[in-house]
Structure formats: C-alpha cells, structure tokens
Amino acid sequence: MNTILGVLIGGAVGFAIGYFGKCASGLCPLTSNPVISTLLGAIIGAIIVSHRRS
C-alpha cells in the first residue's frame, strides 16, 4: 500500500512540475512534457518508498 501511495504522490508532484514549470525552449527533459514528468515522478516516488522500507 505504501508503494502505491508513493507512486501516486510522486506522479502528482511530477505532473505539477511538468505542467507549471514548462521550459520555454522545450529542451528541458523533465519539464518539457507533463506525461514524462509524471512518469519520472512516479518512478522516483516508488524508489524513495522502497528505499525507506529496507
């Protein structure tokens, strides 16, 4: 359950960064597309939660 929560929170934070922090040139890999930033946020959230459980 904690992993799912970490993925959801990480995805939400990633989406917010991608949606509100758009790069003007489009060359910023994290903020250029909300979908990519959501996926990266979810992955980072899962890694943080799994690392804390160990």
C-alpha distance matrix in Angstrom:
0.0 3.8 5.4 5.3 6.3 8.7 10.0 10.8 12.4 14.2 15.4 16.7 18.5 19.9 21.1 22.8 24.5 25.6 26.9 28.6 29.6 31.6 34.1 37.6 38.7 35.5 35.6 32.4 29.8 26.8 28.2 30.5 28.1 25.0 23.5 23.8 22.6 19.4 18.7 19.6 17.5 14.4 15.4 16.2 12.9 11.2 14.0 13.9 10.3 11.2 14.5 13.6 11.8 15.1
3.8 0.0 3.8 5.4 5.0 6.1 8.6 9.8 10.4 11.9 14.0 15.2 16.3 17.9 19.7 21.0 22.3 23.9 25.4 26.8 27.5 29.8 32.1 35.7 36.8 33.8 33.6 30.3 27.9 24.7 26.2 28.8 26.8 23.9 22.7 22.6 20.9 18.2 17.6 17.8 15.4 12.8 13.6 13.6 10.2 8.9 11.4 10.5 6.9 8.5 11.5 10.2 9.1 12.7
5.4 3.8 0.0 3.8 5.4 5.0 6.2 8.6 9.9 10.4 12.0 14.1 15.3 16.1 18.0 19.9 20.9 22.0 23.8 25.6 26.0 27.9 30.0 33.7 34.4 31.3 31.0 27.8 25.1 22.2 24.0 26.4 24.3 21.6 20.0 19.7 18.4 15.7 14.6 14.9 13.0 10.0 10.4 11.0 8.1 5.8 8.7 9.0 5.9 6.8 10.3 10.3 9.4 12.4
5.3 5.4 3.8 0.0 3.8 5.4 5.1 6.2 8.6 9.8 10.4 12.2 14.2 15.1 16.2 18.3 19.9 20.7 22.1 24.1 25.0 26.7 29.2 32.7 33.6 30.4 30.5 27.5 24.8 21.8 23.2 25.3 22.9 19.9 18.2 18.6 17.5 14.2 13.5 14.7 12.7 9.3 10.9 12.2 9.1 7.7 11.3 11.7 9.1 10.4 13.9 13.8 13.1 16.2
6.3 5.0 5.4 3.8 0.0 3.8 5.5 5.1 6.1 8.4 9.7 10.5 12.2 14.0 15.2 16.5 18.3 19.7 20.8 22.4 23.5 25.6 28.2 31.7 33.0 30.1 30.3 27.1 24.8 21.5 22.5 25.0 22.8 19.6 18.6 19.1 17.2 14.2 14.4 15.1 12.3 9.7 11.9 12.2 8.5 8.5 11.9 11.1 8.6 11.2 14.0 13.2 13.2 16.6
8.7 6.1 5.0 5.4 3.8 0.0 3.8 5.5 5.2 5.9 8.3 9.8 10.5 11.9 13.9 15.3 16.3 17.9 19.6 21.0 21.5 23.7 26.0 29.6 30.7 27.8 27.7 24.4 22.1 18.8 20.2 22.9 21.1 18.2 17.3 17.1 15.0 12.5 12.4 12.3 9.5 7.4 8.9 8.6 4.8 5.4 8.4 7.6 5.8 8.8 11.1 10.8 11.6 14.7
10.0 8.6 6.2 5.1 5.5 3.8 0.0 3.8 5.6 5.1 5.9 8.5 9.9 10.2 11.9 14.1 15.2 16.0 17.8 19.7 20.3 22.0 24.2 27.8 28.7 25.5 25.5 22.4 19.8 16.8 18.2 20.5 18.3 15.5 14.1 14.0 12.6 9.7 9.1 9.8 7.6 4.4 6.7 7.8 5.0 5.1 8.7 9.3 8.4 10.3 13.0 13.6 14.2 16.9
10.8 9.8 8.6 6.2 5.1 5.5 3.8 0.0 3.8 5.5 5.1 6.1 8.6 9.7 10.4 12.3 14.2 15.1 16.1 18.0 19.3 21.1 23.8 27.2 28.5 25.5 26.0 23.0 20.7 17.4 18.1 20.4 17.9 14.6 13.6 14.5 12.8 9.4 10.2 11.5 8.7 6.4 9.8 10.6 7.7 8.8 12.3 12.3 11.2 13.7 16.2 16.2 16.9 19.9
12.4 10.4 9.9 8.6 6.1 5.2 5.6 3.8 0.0 3.8 5.4 5.1 6.2 8.5 9.8 10.6 12.4 14.2 15.2 16.4 17.5 19.9 22.5 26.0 27.6 24.9 25.3 22.0 20.2 16.6 17.1 19.9 18.0 14.7 14.7 15.1 12.6 9.9 11.4 11.7 8.1 7.3 10.4 9.9 6.8 9.3 12.1 11.0 10.5 13.7 15.5 15.1 16.4 19.5
14.2 11.9 10.4 9.8 8.4 5.9 5.1 5.5 3.8 0.0 3.8 5.4 5.2 6.0 8.5 9.9 10.5 12.1 14.0 15.4 15.7 17.9 20.1 23.8 24.9 22.2 22.2 18.8 16.8 13.3 14.4 17.2 15.6 12.8 12.6 12.3 9.6 7.5 8.6 8.1 4.5 4.5 7.3 6.5 4.4 7.5 9.8 9.2 9.9 12.7 14.1 14.5 16.3 18.8
15.4 14.0 12.0 10.4 9.7 8.3 5.9 5.1 5.4 3.8 0.0 3.8 5.5 5.0 6.0 8.5 9.8 10.3 11.9 14.0 14.8 16.3 18.9 22.3 23.5 20.4 20.9 17.9 15.8 12.5 13.1 15.3 13.1 9.9 9.4 9.9 7.8 4.6 6.3 7.4 4.6 4.2 7.9 8.6 7.4 9.5 12.2 12.5 13.0 15.3 17.2 17.9 19.3 21.8
16.7 15.2 14.1 12.2 10.5 9.8 8.5 6.1 5.1 5.4 3.8 0.0 3.8 5.4 5.1 6.2 8.6 9.8 10.4 12.0 13.5 15.5 18.6 21.8 23.5 20.9 21.8 18.8 17.3 13.7 13.4 15.9 13.8 10.2 10.8 12.0 9.3 6.7 9.6 10.5 7.4 7.8 11.5 11.5 9.8 12.5 15.1 14.6 14.9 17.8 19.5 19.5 21.1 24.0
18.5 16.3 15.3 14.2 12.2 10.5 9.9 8.6 6.2 5.2 5.5 3.8 0.0 3.8 5.4 5.1 6.2 8.6 9.9 10.6 11.3 13.9 16.6 20.1 21.8 19.5 20.1 16.7 15.6 11.9 11.6 14.7 13.5 10.4 11.8 12.0 8.6 7.4 10.3 9.8 6.4 8.5 11.4 10.3 9.2 12.6 14.4 13.4 14.6 17.6 18.6 18.6 20.8 23.4
19.9 17.9 16.1 15.1 14.0 11.9 10.2 9.7 8.5 6.0 5.0 5.4 3.8 0.0 3.8 5.4 5.1 6.1 8.5 10.1 10.1 11.9 14.3 17.8 19.1 16.4 16.9 13.6 12.1 8.5 8.6 11.5 10.2 7.5 8.6 8.3 4.8 4.4 7.3 6.7 4.3 7.2 9.7 9.2 9.4 12.4 13.9 13.9 15.5 17.9 18.9 19.7 21.9 24.0
21.1 19.7 18.0 16.2 15.2 13.9 11.9 10.4 9.8 8.5 6.0 5.1 5.4 3.8 0.0 3.8 5.4 5.0 5.9 8.4 9.6 10.9 13.9 17.1 18.7 15.9 17.2 14.4 13.2 9.9 8.9 11.0 8.9 5.3 7.0 8.3 5.8 4.5 8.3 9.2 7.5 9.3 12.3 12.6 12.4 15.1 17.1 17.2 18.3 20.8 22.2 22.9 24.7 27.1
22.8 21.0 19.9 18.3 16.5 15.3 14.1 12.3 10.6 9.9 8.5 6.2 5.1 5.4 3.8 0.0 3.8 5.5 5.1 5.8 7.7 10.0 13.3 16.3 18.6 16.4 17.9 14.9 14.6 11.2 9.4 12.0 10.8 7.7 10.4 11.5 8.4 8.1 11.8 11.9 9.7 12.0 15.0 14.4 14.0 17.2 18.9 18.3 19.6 22.5 23.5 23.7 25.9 28.4
24.5 22.3 20.9 19.9 18.3 16.3 15.2 14.2 12.4 10.5 9.8 8.6 6.2 5.1 5.4 3.8 0.0 3.8 5.6 5.6 5.2 7.8 10.5 13.9 15.9 13.9 14.8 11.6 11.6 8.1 6.4 9.7 9.6 7.6 10.6 10.4 7.0 8.4 11.6 10.7 9.1 12.3 14.4 13.4 13.9 17.2 18.3 17.8 19.7 22.4 22.9 23.4 26.0 28.1
25.6 23.9 22.0 20.7 19.7 17.9 16.0 15.1 14.2 12.1 10.3 9.8 8.6 6.1 5.0 5.5 3.8 0.0 3.8 5.8 5.5 6.1 8.9 12.1 13.7 11.2 12.6 9.9 9.6 6.8 4.3 6.6 5.8 4.2 7.6 7.8 5.3 7.3 10.4 10.2 9.7 12.6 14.6 14.4 15.4 18.2 19.4 19.6 21.5 23.8 24.6 25.6 27.9 29.9
26.9 25.4 23.8 22.1 20.8 19.6 17.8 16.1 15.2 14.0 11.9 10.4 9.9 8.5 5.9 5.1 5.6 3.8 0.0 3.8 5.8 6.3 9.9 12.4 14.7 12.6 14.8 12.7 12.9 10.4 7.4 8.6 7.5 5.4 9.1 10.5 8.6 9.4 12.9 13.5 12.6 15.0 17.5 17.5 17.9 20.7 22.4 22.3 23.8 26.4 27.4 28.0 30.2 32.5
28.6 26.8 25.6 24.1 22.4 21.0 19.7 18.0 16.4 15.4 14.0 12.0 10.6 10.1 8.4 5.8 5.6 5.8 3.8 0.0 3.8 5.8 9.4 11.6 14.6 13.4 15.5 13.2 14.2 11.7 8.4 10.3 10.4 8.9 12.6 13.5 11.1 12.3 15.8 15.6 14.3 17.1 19.6 18.9 19.2 22.4 23.7 23.2 24.9 27.7 28.3 28.7 31.2 33.5
29.6 27.5 26.0 25.0 23.5 21.5 20.3 19.3 17.5 15.7 14.8 13.5 11.3 10.1 9.6 7.7 5.2 5.5 5.8 3.8 0.0 3.8 6.4 9.3 12.0 11.0 12.5 9.9 11.5 9.3 6.0 8.3 9.7 9.3 13.0 12.8 10.2 12.5 15.5 14.6 13.8 17.1 19.0 17.9 18.9 22.2 22.9 22.5 24.7 27.3 27.5 28.1 30.9 32.8
31.6 29.8 27.9 26.7 25.6 23.7 22.0 21.1 19.9 17.9 16.3 15.5 13.9 11.9 10.9 10.0 7.8 6.1 6.3 5.8 3.8 0.0 3.8 6.3 8.8 7.6 9.9 8.2 10.1 9.0 5.3 5.7 7.7 8.6 12.1 12.0 10.5 13.2 15.8 15.3 15.3 18.5 20.1 19.6 20.9 23.9 24.6 24.7 27.0 29.2 29.6 30.6 33.2 35.0
34.1 32.1 30.0 29.2 28.2 26.0 24.2 23.8 22.5 20.1 18.9 18.6 16.6 14.3 13.9 13.3 10.5 8.9 9.9 9.4 6.4 3.8 0.0 3.8 5.6 5.3 6.9 6.0 8.9 9.1 6.1 5.8 9.1 11.2 14.2 13.3 12.2 15.4 17.5 16.4 17.1 20.4 21.4 20.7 22.7 25.5 25.7 26.0 28.6 30.6 30.6 31.9 34.7 36.1
37.6 35.7 33.7 32.7 31.7 29.6 27.8 27.2 26.0 23.8 22.3 21.8 20.1 17.8 17.1 16.3 13.9 12.1 12.4 11.6 9.3 6.3 3.8 0.0 3.8 5.7 8.1 8.7 11.9 12.6 9.8 8.5 11.6 13.9 16.9 16.3 15.7 18.8 20.9 20.0 20.8 24.0 25.0 24.5 26.4 29.2 29.5 29.8 32.4 34.4 34.4 35.7 38.5 39.9
38.7 36.8 34.4 33.6 33.0 30.7 28.7 28.5 27.6 24.9 23.5 23.5 21.8 19.1 18.7 18.6 15.9 13.7 14.7 14.6 12.0 8.8 5.6 3.8 0.0 3.8 5.4 7.6 10.7 12.5 10.5 8.5 11.8 14.9 17.3 16.1 16.2 19.5 21.0 20.0 21.5 24.6 25.1 24.8 27.2 29.6 29.7 30.3 33.1 34.7 34.7 36.4 39.1 40.2
35.5 33.8 31.3 30.4 30.1 27.8 25.5 25.5 24.9 22.2 20.4 20.9 19.5 16.4 15.9 16.4 13.9 11.2 12.6 13.4 11.0 7.6 5.3 5.7 3.8 0.0 3.8 5.7 7.7 9.7 8.0 5.1 8.3 11.7 13.7 12.5 13.0 16.3 17.5 16.8 18.5 21.4 21.9 22.0 24.3 26.6 26.8 27.7 30.4 31.8 32.1 33.9 36.4 37.5
35.6 33.6 31.0 30.5 30.3 27.7 25.5 26.0 25.3 22.2 20.9 21.8 20.1 16.9 17.2 17.9 14.8 12.6 14.8 15.5 12.5 9.9 6.9 8.1 5.4 3.8 0.0 3.8 6.0 9.0 8.6 6.7 10.1 13.4 15.0 12.9 13.2 16.9 17.5 16.2 18.2 21.2 21.1 21.0 23.7 25.8 25.5 26.6 29.5 30.7 30.6 32.7 35.2 36.0
32.4 30.3 27.8 27.5 27.1 24.4 22.4 23.0 22.0 18.8 17.9 18.8 16.7 13.6 14.4 14.9 11.6 9.9 12.7 13.2 9.9 8.2 6.0 8.7 7.6 5.7 3.8 0.0 3.8 5.7 5.7 5.4 8.9 11.5 13.3 10.9 10.4 14.2 15.1 13.3 15.0 18.2 18.2 17.6 20.4 22.7 22.3 23.1 26.1 27.5 27.3 29.2 31.8 32.7
29.8 27.9 25.1 24.8 24.8 22.1 19.8 20.7 20.2 16.8 15.8 17.3 15.6 12.1 13.2 14.6 11.6 9.6 12.9 14.2 11.5 10.1 8.9 11.9 10.7 7.7 6.0 3.8 0.0 3.8 5.8 5.5 7.6 10.2 11.0 7.9 8.2 11.9 12.0 10.3 12.6 15.5 15.1 15.1 18.0 19.9 19.6 20.9 23.7 24.8 24.9 27.0 29.4 30.3
26.8 24.7 22.2 21.8 21.5 18.8 16.8 17.4 16.6 13.3 12.5 13.7 11.9 8.5 9.9 11.2 8.1 6.8 10.4 11.7 9.3 9.0 9.1 12.6 12.5 9.7 9.0 5.7 3.8 0.0 3.8 5.9 7.1 8.2 9.5 6.6 5.2 9.0 9.8 7.8 9.3 12.5 12.7 12.3 14.8 17.2 17.2 18.0 20.7 22.2 22.4 24.2 26.7 27.8
28.2 26.2 24.0 23.2 22.5 20.2 18.2 18.1 17.1 14.4 13.1 13.4 11.6 8.6 8.9 9.4 6.4 4.3 7.4 8.4 6.0 5.3 6.1 9.8 10.5 8.0 8.6 5.7 5.8 3.8 0.0 3.8 5.6 6.7 9.3 7.8 6.1 9.6 11.5 10.4 11.1 14.3 15.3 14.9 16.8 19.5 19.9 20.4 22.9 24.8 25.1 26.5 29.0 30.5
30.5 28.8 26.4 25.3 25.0 22.9 20.5 20.4 19.9 17.2 15.3 15.9 14.7 11.5 11.0 12.0 9.7 6.6 8.6 10.3 8.3 5.7 5.8 8.5 8.5 5.1 6.7 5.4 5.5 5.9 3.8 0.0 3.8 6.9 9.0 7.9 8.0 11.2 12.7 12.2 13.7 16.4 17.3 17.6 19.6 21.9 22.5 23.4 25.7 27.3 27.9 29.6 31.9 33.3
28.1 26.8 24.3 22.9 22.8 21.1 18.3 17.9 18.0 15.6 13.1 13.8 13.5 10.2 8.9 10.8 9.6 5.8 7.5 10.4 9.7 7.7 9.1 11.6 11.8 8.3 10.1 8.9 7.6 7.1 5.6 3.8 0.0 3.8 5.5 5.5 6.4 8.7 10.3 10.9 12.3 14.4 15.7 16.6 18.3 20.3 21.4 22.6 24.4 26.0 27.1 28.7 30.7 32.3
25.0 23.9 21.6 19.9 19.6 18.2 15.5 14.6 14.7 12.8 9.9 10.2 10.4 7.5 5.3 7.7 7.6 4.2 5.4 8.9 9.3 8.6 11.2 13.9 14.9 11.7 13.4 11.5 10.2 8.2 6.7 6.9 3.8 0.0 3.8 5.5 5.1 6.0 8.6 9.9 10.2 12.1 14.2 15.1 16.0 18.2 19.8 20.7 22.1 24.1 25.4 26.7 28.5 30.5
23.5 22.7 20.0 18.2 18.6 17.3 14.1 13.6 14.7 12.6 9.4 10.8 11.8 8.6 7.0 10.4 10.6 7.6 9.1 12.6 13.0 12.1 14.2 16.9 17.3 13.7 15.0 13.3 11.0 9.5 9.3 9.0 5.5 3.8 0.0 3.8 5.5 5.1 6.3 8.7 9.8 10.6 12.5 14.3 15.2 16.7 18.5 20.0 21.2 22.7 24.4 26.0 27.4 29.2
23.8 22.6 19.7 18.6 19.1 17.1 14.0 14.5 15.1 12.3 9.9 12.0 12.0 8.3 8.3 11.5 10.4 7.8 10.5 13.5 12.8 12.0 13.3 16.3 16.1 12.5 12.9 10.9 7.9 6.6 7.8 7.9 5.5 5.5 3.8 0.0 3.8 5.4 5.2 6.2 8.5 9.9 10.7 12.2 14.1 15.5 16.6 18.3 20.1 21.2 22.5 24.4 26.1 27.6
22.6 20.9 18.4 17.5 17.2 15.0 12.6 12.8 12.6 9.6 7.8 9.3 8.6 4.8 5.8 8.4 7.0 5.3 8.6 11.1 10.2 10.5 12.2 15.7 16.2 13.0 13.2 10.4 8.2 5.2 6.1 8.0 6.4 5.1 5.5 3.8 0.0 3.8 5.5 5.1 5.9 8.5 9.8 10.3 11.9 14.1 15.2 16.2 18.1 19.8 20.8 22.3 24.3 26.0
19.4 18.2 15.7 14.2 14.2 12.5 9.7 9.4 9.9 7.5 4.6 6.7 7.4 4.4 4.5 8.1 8.4 7.3 9.4 12.3 12.5 13.2 15.4 18.8 19.5 16.3 16.9 14.2 11.9 9.0 9.6 11.2 8.7 6.0 5.1 5.4 3.8 0.0 3.8 5.5 5.1 6.1 8.6 9.9 10.4 12.3 14.2 15.2 16.4 18.2 19.8 21.1 22.7 24.8
18.7 17.6 14.6 13.5 14.4 12.4 9.1 10.2 11.4 8.6 6.3 9.6 10.3 7.3 8.3 11.8 11.6 10.4 12.9 15.8 15.5 15.8 17.5 20.9 21.0 17.5 17.5 15.1 12.0 9.8 11.5 12.7 10.3 8.6 6.3 5.2 5.5 3.8 0.0 3.8 5.4 5.1 6.2 8.6 9.8 10.7 12.4 14.3 15.5 16.5 18.3 20.2 21.4 23.1
19.6 17.8 14.9 14.7 15.1 12.3 9.8 11.5 11.7 8.1 7.4 10.5 9.8 6.7 9.2 11.9 10.7 10.2 13.5 15.6 14.6 15.3 16.4 20.0 20.0 16.8 16.2 13.3 10.3 7.8 10.4 12.2 10.9 9.9 8.7 6.2 5.1 5.5 3.8 0.0 3.8 5.4 5.1 6.1 8.5 9.9 10.6 12.2 14.3 15.3 16.4 18.4 20.2 21.5
17.5 15.4 13.0 12.7 12.3 9.5 7.6 8.7 8.1 4.5 4.6 7.4 6.4 4.3 7.5 9.7 9.1 9.7 12.6 14.3 13.8 15.3 17.1 20.8 21.5 18.5 18.2 15.0 12.6 9.3 11.1 13.7 12.3 10.2 9.8 8.5 5.9 5.1 5.4 3.8 0.0 3.8 5.4 5.1 6.0 8.6 9.8 10.5 12.2 14.1 15.2 16.5 18.5 20.4
14.4 12.8 10.0 9.3 9.7 7.4 4.4 6.4 7.3 4.5 4.2 7.8 8.5 7.2 9.3 12.0 12.3 12.6 15.0 17.1 17.1 18.5 20.4 24.0 24.6 21.4 21.2 18.2 15.5 12.5 14.3 16.4 14.4 12.1 10.6 9.9 8.5 6.1 5.1 5.4 3.8 0.0 3.8 5.5 5.0 6.2 8.6 9.9 10.6 12.2 14.1 15.5 16.7 18.8
15.4 13.6 10.4 10.9 11.9 8.9 6.7 9.8 10.4 7.3 7.9 11.5 11.4 9.7 12.3 15.0 14.4 14.6 17.5 19.6 19.0 20.1 21.4 25.0 25.1 21.9 21.1 18.2 15.1 12.7 15.3 17.3 15.7 14.2 12.5 10.7 9.8 8.6 6.2 5.1 5.4 3.8 0.0 3.8 5.4 5.1 6.2 8.7 10.0 10.6 12.2 14.4 15.6 17.0
16.2 13.6 11.0 12.2 12.2 8.6 7.8 10.6 9.9 6.5 8.6 11.5 10.3 9.2 12.6 14.4 13.4 14.4 17.5 18.9 17.9 19.6 20.7 24.5 24.8 22.0 21.0 17.6 15.1 12.3 14.9 17.6 16.6 15.1 14.3 12.2 10.3 9.9 8.6 6.1 5.1 5.5 3.8 0.0 3.8 5.4 5.1 6.2 8.6 9.9 10.5 12.3 14.4 15.8
12.9 10.2 8.1 9.1 8.5 4.8 5.0 7.7 6.8 4.4 7.4 9.8 9.2 9.4 12.4 14.0 13.9 15.4 17.9 19.2 18.9 20.9 22.7 26.4 27.2 24.3 23.7 20.4 18.0 14.8 16.8 19.6 18.3 16.0 15.2 14.1 11.9 10.4 9.8 8.5 6.0 5.0 5.4 3.8 0.0 3.8 5.4 5.2 6.2 8.6 9.9 10.8 12.6 14.7
11.2 8.9 5.8 7.7 8.5 5.4 5.1 8.8 9.3 7.5 9.5 12.5 12.6 12.4 15.1 17.2 17.2 18.2 20.7 22.4 22.2 23.9 25.5 29.2 29.6 26.6 25.8 22.7 19.9 17.2 19.5 21.9 20.3 18.2 16.7 15.5 14.1 12.3 10.7 9.9 8.6 6.2 5.1 5.4 3.8 0.0 3.8 5.5 5.2 6.0 8.4 10.0 10.8 12.7
14.0 11.4 8.7 11.3 11.9 8.4 8.7 12.3 12.1 9.8 12.2 15.1 14.4 13.9 17.1 18.9 18.3 19.4 22.4 23.7 22.9 24.6 25.7 29.5 29.7 26.8 25.5 22.3 19.6 17.2 19.9 22.5 21.4 19.8 18.5 16.6 15.2 14.2 12.4 10.6 9.8 8.6 6.2 5.1 5.4 3.8 0.0 3.8 5.5 5.2 6.0 8.6 10.0 11.0
13.9 10.5 9.0 11.7 11.1 7.6 9.3 12.3 11.0 9.2 12.5 14.6 13.4 13.9 17.2 18.3 17.8 19.6 22.3 23.2 22.5 24.7 26.0 29.8 30.3 27.7 26.6 23.1 20.9 18.0 20.4 23.4 22.6 20.7 20.0 18.3 16.2 15.2 14.3 12.2 10.5 9.9 8.7 6.2 5.2 5.5 3.8 0.0 3.8 5.6 5.2 6.2 8.8 10.3
10.3 6.9 5.9 9.1 8.6 5.8 8.4 11.2 10.5 9.9 13.0 14.9 14.6 15.5 18.3 19.6 19.7 21.5 23.8 24.9 24.7 27.0 28.6 32.4 33.1 30.4 29.5 26.1 23.7 20.7 22.9 25.7 24.4 22.1 21.2 20.1 18.1 16.4 15.5 14.3 12.2 10.6 10.0 8.6 6.2 5.2 5.5 3.8 0.0 3.8 5.4 5.2 6.4 9.1
11.2 8.5 6.8 10.4 11.2 8.8 10.3 13.7 13.7 12.7 15.3 17.8 17.6 17.9 20.8 22.5 22.4 23.8 26.4 27.7 27.3 29.2 30.6 34.4 34.7 31.8 30.7 27.5 24.8 22.2 24.8 27.3 26.0 24.1 22.7 21.2 19.8 18.2 16.5 15.3 14.1 12.2 10.6 9.9 8.6 6.0 5.2 5.6 3.8 0.0 3.8 5.5 5.2 6.7
14.5 11.5 10.3 13.9 14.0 11.1 13.0 16.2 15.5 14.1 17.2 19.5 18.6 18.9 22.2 23.5 22.9 24.6 27.4 28.3 27.5 29.6 30.6 34.4 34.7 32.1 30.6 27.3 24.9 22.4 25.1 27.9 27.1 25.4 24.4 22.5 20.8 19.8 18.3 16.4 15.2 14.1 12.2 10.5 9.9 8.4 6.0 5.2 5.4 3.8 0.0 3.8 5.5 5.5
13.6 10.2 10.3 13.8 13.2 10.8 13.6 16.2 15.1 14.5 17.9 19.5 18.6 19.7 22.9 23.7 23.4 25.6 28.0 28.7 28.1 30.6 31.9 35.7 36.4 33.9 32.7 29.2 27.0 24.2 26.5 29.6 28.7 26.7 26.0 24.4 22.3 21.1 20.2 18.4 16.5 15.5 14.4 12.3 10.8 10.0 8.6 6.2 5.2 5.5 3.8 0.0 3.8 5.5
11.8 9.1 9.4 13.1 13.2 11.6 14.2 16.9 16.4 16.3 19.3 21.1 20.8 21.9 24.7 25.9 26.0 27.9 30.2 31.2 30.9 33.2 34.7 38.5 39.1 36.4 35.2 31.8 29.4 26.7 29.0 31.9 30.7 28.5 27.4 26.1 24.3 22.7 21.4 20.2 18.5 16.7 15.6 14.4 12.6 10.8 10.0 8.8 6.4 5.2 5.5 3.8 0.0 3.8
15.1 12.7 12.4 16.2 16.6 14.7 16.9 19.9 19.5 18.8 21.8 24.0 23.4 24.0 27.1 28.4 28.1 29.9 32.5 33.5 32.8 35.0 36.1 39.9 40.2 37.5 36.0 32.7 30.3 27.8 30.5 33.3 32.3 30.5 29.2 27.6 26.0 24.8 23.1 21.5 20.4 18.8 17.0 15.8 14.7 12.7 11.0 10.3 9.1 6.7 5.5 5.5 3.8 0.0
